[in-house]
Amino acid sequence: MRRVALPLTLALGAVLLGLSYGPPYGGSYSYYVANWGEIGVPNLVSAILAGWRAYDSLGEASLLFTAVIGFYLLLGGKKK
C-alpha cells in the first residue's frame, strides 16, 4: 500500500503545482455587463440576483428543506 501511496501523492502534487491559479480571461464581470439586458432588469446587481443566481438559490432552499424534513423524520416526527 505504501508503495502506491507515495508516487500517487507526488503525482497529485505535481499536477496541482502545474495548474494556473490566475483569474480567467475576462472573468464573470465582463459576461454580466455584456449580457445583463437579457434579464430585463435595469440594475446590474438585481439582474445577477434575479436571473443567474435564482437557480442557485432555489437549489439551496430545496436542499435546506430536505435536510430539515430528514432530521424531523430521523428524530421520530410528531410525538403522540
All heavy atoms as a GROMACS GRO file, in nm:
protein
  601
    1MET      N    1   0.083  -0.119   0.000
    1MET     CA    2   0.000   0.000   0.000
    1MET      C    3   0.087   0.125   0.000
    1MET      O    4   0.056   0.221  -0.067
    1MET     CB    5  -0.092  -0.005   0.122
    1MET     CG    6  -0.191   0.106   0.127
    1MET     SD    7  -0.308   0.085  -0.005
    1MET     CE    8  -0.442   0.175   0.056
    2ARG      N    9   0.195   0.123   0.077
    2ARG     CA   10   0.282   0.241   0.083
    2ARG      C   11   0.357   0.263  -0.047
    2ARG      O   12   0.394   0.374  -0.079
    2ARG     CB   13   0.381   0.227   0.199
    2ARG     CG   14   0.315   0.239   0.333
    2ARG     CD   15   0.416   0.234   0.443
    2ARG     NE   16   0.348   0.230   0.571
    2ARG     CZ   17   0.393   0.287   0.679
    2ARG    NH1   18   0.507   0.349   0.676
    2ARG    NH2   19   0.326   0.280   0.791
    3ARG      N   20   0.379   0.156  -0.121
    3ARG     CA   21   0.448   0.169  -0.250
    3ARG      C   22   0.364   0.246  -0.351
    3ARG      O   23   0.416   0.307  -0.441
    3ARG     CB   24   0.483   0.032  -0.306
    3ARG     CG   25   0.588  -0.039  -0.228
    3ARG     CD   26   0.624  -0.168  -0.293
    3ARG     NE   27   0.720  -0.241  -0.209
    3ARG     CZ   28   0.781  -0.348  -0.247
    3ARG    NH1   29   0.758  -0.399  -0.367
    3ARG    NH2   30   0.866  -0.407  -0.166
    4VAL      N   31   0.235   0.241  -0.333
    4VAL     CA   32   0.145   0.312  -0.424
    4VAL      C   33   0.116   0.453  -0.374
    4VAL      O   34   0.102   0.546  -0.453
    4VAL     CB   35   0.013   0.232  -0.440
    4VAL    CG1   36  -0.086   0.308  -0.524
    4VAL    CG2   37   0.041   0.095  -0.499
    5ALA      N   38   0.109   0.470  -0.243
    5ALA     CA   39   0.068   0.598  -0.186
    5ALA      C   40   0.168   0.710  -0.215
    5ALA      O   41   0.128   0.822  -0.249
    5ALA     CB   42   0.046   0.584  -0.037
    6LEU      N   43   0.295   0.683  -0.201
    6LEU     CA   44   0.396   0.789  -0.221
    6LEU      C   45   0.400   0.837  -0.366
    6LEU      O   46   0.394   0.959  -0.389
    6LEU     CB   47   0.534   0.741  -0.174
    6LEU     CG   48   0.646   0.843  -0.184
    6LEU    CD1   49   0.613   0.965  -0.099
    6LEU    CD2   50   0.778   0.782  -0.144
    7PRO      N   51   0.409   0.749  -0.466
    7PRO     CA   52   0.407   0.800  -0.604
    7PRO      C   53   0.277   0.871  -0.641
    7PRO      O   54   0.277   0.970  -0.714
    7PRO     CB   55   0.426   0.675  -0.690
    7PRO     CG   56   0.487   0.576  -0.601
    7PRO     CD   57   0.438   0.606  -0.464
    8LEU      N   58   0.165   0.821  -0.588
    8LEU     CA   59   0.037   0.885  -0.615
    8LEU      C   60   0.032   1.025  -0.555
    8LEU      O   61  -0.015   1.120  -0.618
    8LEU     CB   62  -0.077   0.798  -0.562
    8LEU     CG   63  -0.217   0.840  -0.600
    8LEU    CD1   64  -0.235   0.838  -0.750
    8LEU    CD2   65  -0.318   0.750  -0.532
    9THR      N   66   0.083   1.039  -0.433
    9THR     CA   67   0.087   1.170  -0.368
    9THR      C   68   0.178   1.266  -0.442
    9THR      O   69   0.145   1.383  -0.462
    9THR     CB   70   0.133   1.155  -0.222
    9THR    OG1   71   0.045   1.064  -0.155
    9THR    CG2   72   0.133   1.287  -0.150
   10LEU      N   73   0.292   1.218  -0.486
   10LEU     CA   74   0.385   1.303  -0.561
   10LEU      C   75   0.327   1.343  -0.696
   10LEU      O   76   0.342   1.458  -0.739
   10LEU     CB   77   0.518   1.231  -0.580
   10LEU     CG   78   0.600   1.211  -0.452
   10LEU    CD1   79   0.725   1.129  -0.482
   10LEU    CD2   80   0.637   1.344  -0.389
   11ALA      N   81   0.257   1.253  -0.762
   11ALA     CA   82   0.195   1.285  -0.891
   11ALA      C   83   0.085   1.389  -0.873
   11ALA      O   84   0.074   1.484  -0.952
   11ALA     CB   85   0.139   1.160  -0.955
   12LEU      N   86   0.004   1.373  -0.769
   12LEU     CA   87  -0.102   1.470  -0.742
   12LEU      C   88  -0.042   1.607  -0.710
   12LEU      O   89  -0.092   1.710  -0.756
   12LEU     CB   90  -0.190   1.422  -0.627
   12LEU     CG   91  -0.304   1.515  -0.587
   12LEU    CD1   92  -0.400   1.532  -0.703
   12LEU    CD2   93  -0.376   1.460  -0.466
   13GLY      N   94   0.065   1.610  -0.632
   13GLY     CA   95   0.133   1.736  -0.600
   13GLY      C   96   0.188   1.803  -0.725
   13GLY      O   97   0.179   1.925  -0.740
   14ALA      N   98   0.245   1.724  -0.816
   14ALA     CA   99   0.299   1.780  -0.940
   14ALA      C  100   0.188   1.839  -1.027
   14ALA      O  101   0.204   1.946  -1.086
   14ALA     CB  102   0.374   1.672  -1.017
   15VAL      N  103   0.074   1.771  -1.032
   15VAL     CA  104  -0.039   1.823  -1.110
   15VAL      C  105  -0.090   1.952  -1.050
   15VAL      O  106  -0.116   2.050  -1.120
   15VAL     CB  107  -0.152   1.717  -1.118
   15VAL    CG1  108  -0.279   1.778  -1.172
   15VAL    CG2  109  -0.108   1.600  -1.204
   16LEU      N  110  -0.104   1.956  -0.918
   16LEU     CA  111  -0.154   2.077  -0.852
   16LEU      C  112  -0.057   2.194  -0.864
   16LEU      O  113  -0.100   2.309  -0.877
   16LEU     CB  114  -0.185   2.049  -0.705
   16LEU     CG  115  -0.304   1.956  -0.680
   16LEU    CD1  116  -0.319   1.928  -0.531
   16LEU    CD2  117  -0.431   2.015  -0.736
   17LEU      N  118   0.072   2.168  -0.860
   17LEU     CA  119   0.170   2.276  -0.877
   17LEU      C  120   0.176   2.326  -1.021
   17LEU      O  121   0.214   2.440  -1.046
   17LEU     CB  122   0.308   2.229  -0.832
   17LEU     CG  123   0.325   2.213  -0.681
   17LEU    CD1  124   0.462   2.152  -0.649
   17LEU    CD2  125   0.308   2.345  -0.609
   18GLY      N  126   0.137   2.243  -1.117
   18GLY     CA  127   0.141   2.282  -1.257
   18GLY      C  128   0.019   2.359  -1.304
   18GLY      O  129   0.017   2.413  -1.414
   19LEU      N  130  -0.084   2.368  -1.222
   19LEU     CA  131  -0.205   2.439  -1.262
   19LEU      C  132  -0.187   2.590  -1.256
   19LEU      O  133  -0.108   2.641  -1.177
   19LEU     CB  134  -0.322   2.399  -1.171
   19LEU     CG  135  -0.371   2.256  -1.182
   19LEU    CD1  136  -0.479   2.230  -1.078
   19LEU    CD2  137  -0.423   2.226  -1.320
   20SER      N  138  -0.262   2.661  -1.338
   20SER     CA  139  -0.260   2.807  -1.337
   20SER      C  140  -0.370   2.855  -1.243
   20SER      O  141  -0.488   2.822  -1.262
   20SER     CB  142  -0.285   2.861  -1.477
   20SER     OG  143  -0.303   3.000  -1.471
   21TYR      N  144  -0.333   2.931  -1.142
   21TYR     CA  145  -0.430   2.980  -1.045
   21TYR      C  146  -0.466   3.126  -1.066
   21TYR      O  147  -0.526   3.189  -0.980
   21TYR     CB  148  -0.376   2.960  -0.902
   21TYR     CG  149  -0.366   2.814  -0.865
   21TYR    CD1  150  -0.244   2.748  -0.864
   21TYR    CD2  151  -0.479   2.743  -0.834
   21TYR    CE1  152  -0.235   2.615  -0.832
   21TYR    CE2  153  -0.472   2.609  -0.801
   21TYR     CZ  154  -0.350   2.546  -0.800
   21TYR     OH  155  -0.342   2.414  -0.768
   22GLY      N  156  -0.435   3.181  -1.180
   22GLY     CA  157  -0.470   3.318  -1.212
   22GLY      C  158  -0.616   3.330  -1.251
   22GLY      O  159  -0.683   3.231  -1.281
   23PRO      N  160  -0.669   3.452  -1.252
   23PRO     CA  161  -0.809   3.470  -1.291
   23PRO      C  162  -0.828   3.436  -1.438
   23PRO      O  163  -0.737   3.455  -1.519
   23PRO     CB  164  -0.835   3.618  -1.264
   23PRO     CG  165  -0.701   3.681  -1.268
   23PRO     CD  166  -0.604   3.578  -1.221
   24PRO      N  167  -0.943   3.385  -1.476
   24PRO     CA  168  -0.968   3.354  -1.617
   24PRO      C  169  -0.975   3.481  -1.700
   24PRO      O  170  -1.004   3.589  -1.649
   24PRO     CB  171  -1.102   3.282  -1.616
   24PRO     CG  172  -1.169   3.328  -1.491
   24PRO     CD  173  -1.059   3.355  -1.392
   25TYR      N  174  -0.950   3.467  -1.828
   25TYR     CA  175  -0.952   3.582  -1.917
   25TYR      C  176  -1.092   3.640  -1.923
   25TYR      O  177  -1.189   3.570  -1.950
   25TYR     CB  178  -0.907   3.541  -2.058
   25TYR     CG  179  -0.913   3.652  -2.157
   25TYR    CD1  180  -0.821   3.756  -2.152
   25TYR    CD2  181  -1.012   3.657  -2.253
   25TYR    CE1  182  -0.825   3.860  -2.241
   25TYR    CE2  183  -1.019   3.761  -2.344
   25TYR     CZ  184  -0.925   3.862  -2.338
   25TYR     OH  185  -0.931   3.966  -2.425
   26GLY      N  186  -1.106   3.766  -1.894
   26GLY     CA  187  -1.235   3.834  -1.899
   26GLY      C  188  -1.311   3.824  -1.769
   26GLY      O  189  -1.360   3.922  -1.718
   27GLY      N  190  -1.320   3.706  -1.714
   27GLY     CA  191  -1.391   3.686  -1.588
   27GLY      C  192  -1.541   3.695  -1.604
   27GLY      O  193  -1.596   3.720  -1.711
   28SER      N  194  -1.610   3.675  -1.494
   28SER     CA  195  -1.756   3.676  -1.499
   28SER      C  196  -1.812   3.817  -1.504
   28SER      O  197  -1.923   3.838  -1.553
   28SER     CB  198  -1.812   3.602  -1.377
   28SER     OG  199  -1.772   3.666  -1.258
   29TYR      N  200  -1.737   3.916  -1.456
   29TYR     CA  201  -1.788   4.054  -1.458
   29TYR      C  202  -1.814   4.101  -1.600
   29TYR      O  203  -1.919   4.160  -1.627
   29TYR     CB  204  -1.690   4.147  -1.388
   29TYR     CG  205  -1.735   4.290  -1.389
   29TYR    CD1  206  -1.837   4.333  -1.305
   29TYR    CD2  207  -1.678   4.382  -1.475
   29TYR    CE1  208  -1.881   4.463  -1.307
   29TYR    CE2  209  -1.720   4.513  -1.478
   29TYR     CZ  210  -1.822   4.554  -1.394
   29TYR     OH  211  -1.865   4.682  -1.397
   30SER      N  212  -1.722   4.073  -1.690
   30SER     CA  213  -1.743   4.118  -1.828
   30SER      C  214  -1.861   4.045  -1.892
   30SER      O  215  -1.933   4.103  -1.974
   30SER     CB  216  -1.616   4.096  -1.911
   30SER     OG  217  -1.583   3.959  -1.914
   31TYR      N  218  -1.884   3.919  -1.854
   31TYR     CA  219  -2.000   3.847  -1.906
   31TYR      C  220  -2.129   3.909  -1.855
   31TYR      O  221  -2.224   3.927  -1.931
   31TYR     CB  222  -1.992   3.700  -1.866
   31TYR     CG  223  -2.114   3.621  -1.905
   31TYR    CD1  224  -2.131   3.580  -2.038
   31TYR    CD2  225  -2.213   3.591  -1.814
   31TYR    CE1  226  -2.243   3.509  -2.076
   31TYR    CE2  227  -2.326   3.521  -1.851
   31TYR     CZ  228  -2.340   3.480  -1.983
   31TYR     OH  229  -2.452   3.411  -2.020
   32TYR      N  230  -2.134   3.940  -1.727
   32TYR     CA  231  -2.255   4.000  -1.669
   32TYR      C  232  -2.284   4.136  -1.732
   32TYR      O  233  -2.398   4.168  -1.764
   32TYR     CB  234  -2.242   4.017  -1.518
   32TYR     CG  235  -2.248   3.887  -1.443
   32TYR    CD1  236  -2.167   3.868  -1.332
   32TYR    CD2  237  -2.333   3.785  -1.480
   32TYR    CE1  238  -2.172   3.749  -1.261
   32TYR    CE2  239  -2.338   3.666  -1.410
   32TYR     CZ  240  -2.258   3.649  -1.301
   32TYR     OH  241  -2.262   3.533  -1.231
   33VAL      N  242  -2.181   4.218  -1.750
   33VAL     CA  243  -2.201   4.351  -1.807
   33VAL      C  244  -2.247   4.341  -1.952
   33VAL      O  245  -2.335   4.416  -1.996
   33VAL     CB  246  -2.071   4.434  -1.795
   33VAL    CG1  247  -2.079   4.561  -1.875
   33VAL    CG2  248  -2.042   4.465  -1.650
   34ALA      N  249  -2.194   4.243  -2.027
   34ALA     CA  250  -2.230   4.230  -2.167
   34ALA      C  251  -2.370   4.173  -2.187
   34ALA      O  252  -2.436   4.202  -2.288
   34ALA     CB  253  -2.128   4.142  -2.238
   35ASN      N  254  -2.419   4.092  -2.092
   35ASN     CA  255  -2.545   4.020  -2.113
   35ASN      C  256  -2.655   4.053  -2.013
   35ASN      O  257  -2.752   3.980  -2.003
   35ASN     CB  258  -2.519   3.869  -2.109
   35ASN     CG  259  -2.426   3.826  -2.219
   35ASN    OD1  260  -2.442   3.864  -2.333
   35ASN    ND2  261  -2.327   3.748  -2.184
   36TRP      N  262  -2.644   4.161  -1.940
   36TRP     CA  263  -2.745   4.188  -1.838
   36TRP      C  264  -2.879   4.230  -1.897
   36TRP      O  265  -2.982   4.222  -1.833
   36TRP     CB  266  -2.696   4.289  -1.737
   36TRP     CG  267  -2.708   4.432  -1.780
   36TRP    CD1  268  -2.732   4.477  -1.906
   36TRP    CD2  269  -2.700   4.546  -1.698
   36TRP    NE1  270  -2.736   4.612  -1.906
   36TRP    CE2  271  -2.717   4.658  -1.780
   36TRP    CE3  272  -2.678   4.566  -1.564
   36TRP    CZ2  273  -2.713   4.787  -1.732
   36TRP    CZ3  274  -2.674   4.696  -1.517
   36TRP    CH2  275  -2.692   4.804  -1.599
   37GLY      N  276  -2.882   4.274  -2.022
   37GLY     CA  277  -3.007   4.313  -2.086
   37GLY      C  278  -3.101   4.196  -2.110
   37GLY      O  279  -3.221   4.215  -2.129
   38GLU      N  280  -3.049   4.073  -2.110
   38GLU     CA  281  -3.133   3.955  -2.132
   38GLU      C  282  -3.234   3.935  -2.019
   38GLU      O  283  -3.340   3.878  -2.041
   38GLU     CB  284  -3.046   3.829  -2.142
   38GLU     CG  285  -2.953   3.828  -2.259
   38GLU     CD  286  -2.861   3.708  -2.257
   38GLU    OE1  287  -2.876   3.622  -2.168
   38GLU    OE2  288  -2.775   3.701  -2.344
   39ILE      N  289  -3.202   3.982  -1.901
   39ILE     CA  290  -3.288   3.962  -1.785
   39ILE      C  291  -3.405   4.060  -1.786
   39ILE      O  292  -3.515   4.027  -1.745
   39ILE     CB  293  -3.207   3.976  -1.654
   39ILE    CG1  294  -3.091   3.876  -1.654
   39ILE    CG2  295  -3.293   3.957  -1.532
   39ILE    CD1  296  -3.136   3.732  -1.654
   40GLY      N  297  -3.381   4.181  -1.833
   40GLY     CA  298  -3.486   4.281  -1.837
   40GLY      C  299  -3.497   4.362  -1.709
   40GLY      O  300  -3.599   4.425  -1.683
   41VAL      N  301  -3.393   4.362  -1.626
   41VAL     CA  302  -3.389   4.436  -1.501
   41VAL      C  303  -3.290   4.551  -1.521
   41VAL      O  304  -3.178   4.529  -1.568
   41VAL     CB  305  -3.346   4.345  -1.384
   41VAL    CG1  306  -3.337   4.422  -1.255
   41VAL    CG2  307  -3.443   4.229  -1.368
   42PRO      N  308  -3.327   4.674  -1.486
   42PRO     CA  309  -3.240   4.788  -1.515
   42PRO      C  310  -3.113   4.795  -1.431
   42PRO      O  311  -3.018   4.862  -1.470
   42PRO     CB  312  -3.329   4.909  -1.489
   42PRO     CG  313  -3.436   4.861  -1.398
   42PRO     CD  314  -3.455   4.716  -1.428
   43ASN      N  315  -3.108   4.730  -1.317
   43ASN     CA  316  -2.991   4.736  -1.229
   43ASN      C  317  -2.908   4.609  -1.245
   43ASN      O  318  -2.962   4.499  -1.243
   43ASN     CB  319  -3.039   4.750  -1.083
   43ASN     CG  320  -2.927   4.773  -0.986
   43ASN    OD1  321  -2.811   4.761  -1.021
   43ASN    ND2  322  -2.963   4.807  -0.864
   44LEU      N  323  -2.775   4.622  -1.259
   44LEU     CA  324  -2.689   4.506  -1.280
   44LEU      C  325  -2.691   4.410  -1.162
   44LEU      O  326  -2.700   4.288  -1.180
   44LEU     CB  327  -2.545   4.551  -1.309
   44LEU     CG  328  -2.442   4.439  -1.326
   44LEU    CD1  329  -2.479   4.351  -1.443
   44LEU    CD2  330  -2.303   4.496  -1.342
   45VAL      N  331  -2.686   4.462  -1.041
   45VAL     CA  332  -2.686   4.376  -0.922
   45VAL      C  333  -2.817   4.300  -0.912
   45VAL      O  334  -2.819   4.179  -0.886
   45VAL     CB  335  -2.659   4.459  -0.794
   45VAL    CG1  336  -2.670   4.372  -0.671
   45VAL    CG2  337  -2.523   4.525  -0.801
   46SER      N  338  -2.927   4.367  -0.935
   46SER     CA  339  -3.058   4.300  -0.932
   46SER      C  340  -3.070   4.197  -1.044
   46SER      O  341  -3.131   4.092  -1.025
   46SER     CB  342  -3.169   4.402  -0.945
   46SER     OG  343  -3.166   4.491  -0.837
   47ALA      N  344  -3.011   4.226  -1.158
   47ALA     CA  345  -3.015   4.131  -1.270
   47ALA      C  346  -2.939   4.003  -1.234
   47ALA      O  347  -2.984   3.893  -1.266
   47ALA     CB  348  -2.956   4.194  -1.395
   48ILE      N  349  -2.824   4.017  -1.168
   48ILE     CA  350  -2.746   3.899  -1.127
   48ILE      C  351  -2.824   3.819  -1.025
   48ILE      O  352  -2.836   3.697  -1.035
   48ILE     CB  353  -2.609   3.941  -1.073
   48ILE    CG1  354  -2.522   3.999  -1.185
   48ILE    CG2  355  -2.540   3.824  -1.006
   48ILE    CD1  356  -2.396   4.064  -1.137
   49LEU      N  357  -2.881   3.886  -0.926
   49LEU     CA  358  -2.955   3.816  -0.822
   49LEU      C  359  -3.083   3.754  -0.874
   49LEU      O  360  -3.121   3.643  -0.837
   49LEU     CB  361  -2.984   3.909  -0.705
   49LEU     CG  362  -2.862   3.955  -0.626
   49LEU    CD1  363  -2.905   4.055  -0.520
   49LEU    CD2  364  -2.791   3.838  -0.563
   50ALA      N  365  -3.154   3.825  -0.961
   50ALA     CA  366  -3.283   3.778  -1.010
   50ALA      C  367  -3.268   3.673  -1.119
   50ALA      O  368  -3.351   3.584  -1.132
   50ALA     CB  369  -3.365   3.894  -1.062
   51GLY      N  370  -3.165   3.684  -1.198
   51GLY     CA  371  -3.153   3.596  -1.313
   51GLY      C  372  -3.063   3.477  -1.291
   51GLY      O  373  -3.109   3.364  -1.273
   52TRP      N  374  -2.936   3.501  -1.292
   52TRP     CA  375  -2.841   3.391  -1.290
   52TRP      C  376  -2.833   3.322  -1.154
   52TRP      O  377  -2.811   3.202  -1.148
   52TRP     CB  378  -2.703   3.442  -1.331
   52TRP     CG  379  -2.698   3.484  -1.474
   52TRP    CD1  380  -2.705   3.403  -1.582
   52TRP    CD2  381  -2.686   3.616  -1.523
   52TRP    NE1  382  -2.699   3.476  -1.697
   52TRP    CE2  383  -2.687   3.608  -1.664
   52TRP    CE3  384  -2.676   3.741  -1.464
   52TRP    CZ2  385  -2.676   3.720  -1.745
   52TRP    CZ3  386  -2.665   3.852  -1.546
   52TRP    CH2  387  -2.666   3.841  -1.684
   53ARG      N  388  -2.850   3.395  -1.045
   53ARG     CA  389  -2.838   3.334  -0.913
   53ARG      C  390  -2.969   3.274  -0.862
   53ARG      O  391  -2.972   3.209  -0.759
   53ARG     CB  392  -2.790   3.438  -0.812
   53ARG     CG  393  -2.650   3.490  -0.834
   53ARG     CD  394  -2.544   3.383  -0.816
   53ARG     NE  395  -2.557   3.307  -0.694
   53ARG     CZ  396  -2.496   3.331  -0.580
   53ARG    NH1  397  -2.416   3.433  -0.572
   53ARG    NH2  398  -2.514   3.255  -0.476
   54ALA      N  399  -3.079   3.295  -0.932
   54ALA     CA  400  -3.208   3.244  -0.885
   54ALA      C  401  -3.209   3.091  -0.880
   54ALA      O  402  -3.260   3.032  -0.786
   54ALA     CB  403  -3.320   3.294  -0.974
   55TYR      N  404  -3.150   3.027  -0.980
   55TYR     CA  405  -3.146   2.880  -0.980
   55TYR      C  406  -3.061   2.827  -0.866
   55TYR      O  407  -3.095   2.727  -0.803
   55TYR     CB  408  -3.091   2.830  -1.114
   55TYR     CG  409  -3.179   2.864  -1.230
   55TYR    CD1  410  -3.138   2.954  -1.327
   55TYR    CD2  411  -3.305   2.807  -1.241
   55TYR    CE1  412  -3.219   2.986  -1.433
   55TYR    CE2  413  -3.387   2.839  -1.348
   55TYR     CZ  414  -3.343   2.928  -1.443
   55TYR     OH  415  -3.424   2.961  -1.548
   56ASP      N  416  -2.951   2.894  -0.837
   56ASP     CA  417  -2.864   2.854  -0.727
   56ASP      C  418  -2.937   2.868  -0.594
   56ASP      O  419  -2.932   2.779  -0.509
   56ASP     CB  420  -2.738   2.939  -0.728
   56ASP     CG  421  -2.639   2.898  -0.622
   56ASP    OD1  422  -2.620   2.776  -0.605
   56ASP    OD2  423  -2.582   2.986  -0.556
   57SER      N  424  -3.008   2.978  -0.575
   57SER     CA  425  -3.083   3.000  -0.451
   57SER      C  426  -3.196   2.899  -0.435
   57SER      O  427  -3.222   2.851  -0.325
   57SER     CB  428  -3.139   3.141  -0.446
   57SER     OG  429  -3.034   3.235  -0.451
   58LEU      N  430  -3.262   2.865  -0.545
   58LEU     CA  431  -3.368   2.766  -0.540
   58LEU      C  432  -3.313   2.629  -0.500
   58LEU      O  433  -3.372   2.557  -0.418
   58LEU     CB  434  -3.438   2.756  -0.675
   58LEU     CG  435  -3.553   2.657  -0.685
   58LEU    CD1  436  -3.666   2.697  -0.591
   58LEU    CD2  437  -3.602   2.648  -0.827
   59GLY      N  438  -3.197   2.593  -0.552
   59GLY     CA  439  -3.133   2.467  -0.514
   59GLY      C  440  -3.094   2.464  -0.368
   59GLY      O  441  -3.111   2.362  -0.299
   60GLU      N  442  -3.040   2.574  -0.318
   60GLU     CA  443  -3.001   2.580  -0.177
   60GLU      C  444  -3.122   2.571  -0.086
   60GLU      O  445  -3.118   2.503   0.017
   60GLU     CB  446  -2.925   2.709  -0.149
   60GLU     CG  447  -2.789   2.714  -0.212
   60GLU     CD  448  -2.724   2.850  -0.201
   60GLU    OE1  449  -2.786   2.942  -0.145
   60GLU    OE2  450  -2.610   2.864  -0.248
   61ALA      N  451  -3.232   2.636  -0.123
   61ALA     CA  452  -3.353   2.631  -0.041
   61ALA      C  453  -3.412   2.490  -0.038
   61ALA      O  454  -3.454   2.442   0.067
   61ALA     CB  455  -3.456   2.730  -0.093
   62SER      N  456  -3.412   2.423  -0.152
   62SER     CA  457  -3.465   2.286  -0.154
   62SER      C  458  -3.376   2.191  -0.077
   62SER      O  459  -3.425   2.099  -0.010
   62SER     CB  460  -3.484   2.238  -0.298
   62SER     OG  461  -3.361   2.232  -0.364
   63LEU      N  462  -3.246   2.212  -0.080
   63LEU     CA  463  -3.154   2.130  -0.002
   63LEU      C  464  -3.176   2.151   0.147
   63LEU      O  465  -3.180   2.054   0.225
   63LEU     CB  466  -3.009   2.162  -0.039
   63LEU     CG  467  -2.902   2.084   0.032
   63LEU    CD1  468  -2.908   1.938  -0.010
   63LEU    CD2  469  -2.767   2.142   0.004
   64LEU      N  470  -3.193   2.274   0.189
   64LEU     CA  471  -3.218   2.304   0.330
   64LEU      C  472  -3.351   2.244   0.375
   64LEU      O  473  -3.360   2.185   0.483
   64LEU     CB  474  -3.218   2.455   0.352
   64LEU     CG  475  -3.242   2.502   0.496
   64LEU    CD1  476  -3.132   2.451   0.587
   64LEU    CD2  477  -3.249   2.653   0.500
   65PHE      N  478  -3.456   2.256   0.293
   65PHE     CA  479  -3.586   2.200   0.326
   65PHE      C  480  -3.577   2.048   0.340
   65PHE      O  481  -3.634   1.989   0.433
   65PHE     CB  482  -3.687   2.238   0.217
   65PHE     CG  483  -3.823   2.180   0.239
   65PHE    CD1  484  -3.906   2.231   0.338
   65PHE    CD2  485  -3.869   2.074   0.163
   65PHE    CE1  486  -4.033   2.178   0.358
   65PHE    CE2  487  -3.994   2.020   0.183
   65PHE     CZ  488  -4.076   2.073   0.281
   66THR      N  489  -3.506   1.984   0.249
   66THR     CA  490  -3.489   1.839   0.255
   66THR      C  491  -3.414   1.797   0.381
   66THR      O  492  -3.450   1.698   0.445
   66THR     CB  493  -3.415   1.790   0.130
   66THR    OG1  494  -3.486   1.833   0.014
   66THR    CG2  495  -3.401   1.639   0.129
   67ALA      N  496  -3.312   1.873   0.420
   67ALA     CA  497  -3.237   1.841   0.541
   67ALA      C  498  -3.323   1.856   0.666
   67ALA      O  499  -3.318   1.772   0.757
   67ALA     CB  500  -3.114   1.931   0.551
   68VAL      N  501  -3.405   1.960   0.672
   68VAL     CA  502  -3.493   1.981   0.788
   68VAL      C  503  -3.595   1.868   0.799
   68VAL      O  504  -3.617   1.813   0.907
   68VAL     CB  505  -3.561   2.119   0.780
   68VAL    CG1  506  -3.673   2.130   0.881
   68VAL    CG2  507  -3.459   2.229   0.801
   69ILE      N  508  -3.657   1.832   0.688
   69ILE     CA  509  -3.754   1.723   0.688
   69ILE      C  510  -3.687   1.590   0.725
   69ILE      O  511  -3.741   1.509   0.801
   69ILE     CB  512  -3.825   1.712   0.552
   69ILE    CG1  513  -3.908   1.837   0.526
   69ILE    CG2  514  -3.912   1.588   0.544
   69ILE    CD1  515  -4.018   1.861   0.627
   70GLY      N  516  -3.566   1.569   0.676
   70GLY     CA  517  -3.493   1.446   0.709
   70GLY      C  518  -3.462   1.436   0.857
   70GLY      O  519  -3.480   1.329   0.918
   71PHE      N  520  -3.418   1.544   0.918
   71PHE     CA  521  -3.391   1.542   1.062
   71PHE      C  522  -3.518   1.525   1.142
   71PHE      O  523  -3.521   1.456   1.244
   71PHE     CB  524  -3.318   1.669   1.107
   71PHE     CG  525  -3.171   1.662   1.088
   71PHE    CD1  526  -3.109   1.744   0.996
   71PHE    CD2  527  -3.094   1.574   1.161
   71PHE    CE1  528  -2.973   1.738   0.977
   71PHE    CE2  529  -2.958   1.566   1.143
   71PHE     CZ  530  -2.897   1.648   1.050
   72TYR      N  531  -3.626   1.586   1.097
   72TYR     CA  532  -3.754   1.571   1.166
   72TYR      C  533  -3.798   1.425   1.165
   72TYR      O  534  -3.840   1.371   1.267
   72TYR     CB  535  -3.858   1.660   1.098
   72TYR     CG  536  -3.997   1.648   1.155
   72TYR    CD1  537  -4.028   1.705   1.277
   72TYR    CD2  538  -4.096   1.580   1.086
   72TYR    CE1  539  -4.156   1.695   1.330
   72TYR    CE2  540  -4.224   1.569   1.138
   72TYR     CZ  541  -4.253   1.627   1.260
   72TYR     OH  542  -4.378   1.616   1.311
   73LEU      N  543  -3.786   1.361   1.050
   73LEU     CA  544  -3.824   1.220   1.041
   73LEU      C  545  -3.727   1.130   1.116
   73LEU      O  546  -3.767   1.030   1.174
   73LEU     CB  547  -3.834   1.178   0.894
   73LEU     CG  548  -3.945   1.243   0.815
   73LEU    CD1  549  -3.936   1.204   0.668
   73LEU    CD2  550  -4.081   1.206   0.872
   74LEU      N  551  -3.600   1.165   1.116
   74LEU     CA  552  -3.499   1.086   1.185
   74LEU      C  553  -3.520   1.091   1.337
   74LEU      O  554  -3.499   0.991   1.405
   74LEU     CB  555  -3.359   1.139   1.151
   74LEU     CG  556  -3.241   1.064   1.209
   74LEU    CD1  557  -3.235   0.923   1.149
   74LEU    CD2  558  -3.113   1.138   1.180
   75LEU      N  559  -3.565   1.203   1.386
   75LEU     CA  560  -3.586   1.217   1.531
   75LEU      C  561  -3.723   1.165   1.576
   75LEU      O  562  -3.756   1.175   1.693
   75LEU     CB  563  -3.569   1.363   1.573
   75LEU     CG  564  -3.428   1.417   1.556
   75LEU    CD1  565  -3.423   1.565   1.591
   75LEU    CD2  566  -3.330   1.341   1.644
   76GLY      N  567  -3.800   1.110   1.488
   76GLY     CA  568  -3.924   1.046   1.527
   76GLY      C  569  -4.050   1.119   1.490
   76GLY      O  570  -4.159   1.071   1.518
   77GLY      N  571  -4.041   1.234   1.430
   77GLY     CA  572  -4.160   1.306   1.391
   77GLY      C  573  -4.237   1.360   1.511
   77GLY      O  574  -4.182   1.384   1.617
   78LYS      N  575  -4.366   1.375   1.493
   78LYS     CA  576  -4.451   1.430   1.599
   78LYS      C  577  -4.481   1.321   1.702
   78LYS      O  578  -4.523   1.212   1.667
   78LYS     CB  579  -4.582   1.483   1.539
   78LYS     CG  580  -4.667   1.556   1.640
   78LYS     CD  581  -4.800   1.598   1.579
   78LYS     CE  582  -4.780   1.724   1.498
   78LYS     NZ  583  -4.907   1.780   1.451
   79LYS      N  584  -4.461   1.352   1.826
   79LYS     CA  585  -4.489   1.258   1.935
   79LYS      C  586  -4.638   1.264   1.967
   79LYS      O  587  -4.698   1.369   1.975
   79LYS     CB  588  -4.408   1.291   2.061
   79LYS     CG  589  -4.259   1.287   2.040
   79LYS     CD  590  -4.212   1.146   2.020
   79LYS     CE  591  -4.060   1.148   2.003
   79LYS     NZ  592  -4.006   1.024   1.968
   80LYS      N  593  -4.700   1.147   1.990
   80LYS     CA  594  -4.842   1.143   2.023
   80LYS      C  595  -4.863   1.127   2.171
   80LYS      O  596  -4.795   1.075   2.245
   80LYS     CB  597  -4.910   1.028   1.951
   80LYS     CG  598  -4.915   1.053   1.802
   80LYS     CD  599  -4.989   0.942   1.733
   80LYS     CE  600  -4.993   0.970   1.584
   80LYS     NZ  601  -5.067   0.870   1.513
   0.00000   0.00000   0.00000
